[in-house]
Amino acid sequence: MKKEINIIFFGAPGAGKGTQAKKISQELSLPHIDTGSLIREAIGNKTELGVKTQQFVESGKLVPDELVIDLIKEKLKVLKDKDFKGFILDGFPRTIPQADALKNMLRELMLELTCVLNIQAPEDILVKRLSSRKLCSNKNCGAIFNLITKKPKEENKCDICNSPLYQRKDDTEEAAKERLSEYHLKTAPLEKYYREQNKLVDINGTKESEDVYNEIIKTLP
Ligand code: AMP
């Protein structure tokens, strides 16, 4: 029987985690669990989680660990049915306590982490990418554009579904800088954490999206 594939997409905001995780999840038909999108959806729907997290997200801060840990626990429990083929985690874990909680969840569910893809890009590229990013407002599409490197054919319209594009509130230069500072302080230590467990695979995230994708595919079992 084929073993499942359980991947974490790791990297700074703007490194390209979301774009690549989406493509790989489609290619491998694996569920894409993207904490940022789940939280933004909760904010949009004004749920209890949304109300508790909105201020953190919009100012570029990480939301408290217990809120995201509970969210992921719920998602993984629901996923782990008899057709389980694996998962793609995008944006989780982002702190050491989150990584420890994930370790316990996987142990309880008798799952093993396949690898942590560490998508790397220098700071100047990250800030530029974040502040020029535009997203499709249709949540079933969610295409990601970039006004410098991947312009939509028609201004402010999605190439795929024609829905209007928007800029995330935390993609302004100020919030993006705060997100990068949170990353260095709280998330970057996970690099060492997963390297020591021999799970980390470094990926050069500065290349064209298609080349990054091909590099990822080559590293997967
Ligand atoms: P992202 O879409 O991955 O850039 O995430 C957007 C925002 O959602 C982050 O800046 C945080 O405010 C929040 N968020 C997403 N994932 C996490 C996480 N694992 N831990 C804490 N906050 C998170």
Boltz pocket constraint, residues with backbone or C-beta under 6 A from the ligand:
constraints:
  - pocket:
      binder: B
      contacts: [[A, 13], [A, 35], [A, 36], [A, 37], [A, 39], [A, 53], [A, 56], [A, 57], [A, 58], [A, 60], [A, 61], [A, 62], [A, 63], [A, 64], [A, 65], [A, 68], [A, 90], [A, 91], [A, 92], [A, 93], [A, 94], [A, 95], [A, 98], [A, 170], [A, 179]]
      max_distance: 6.0
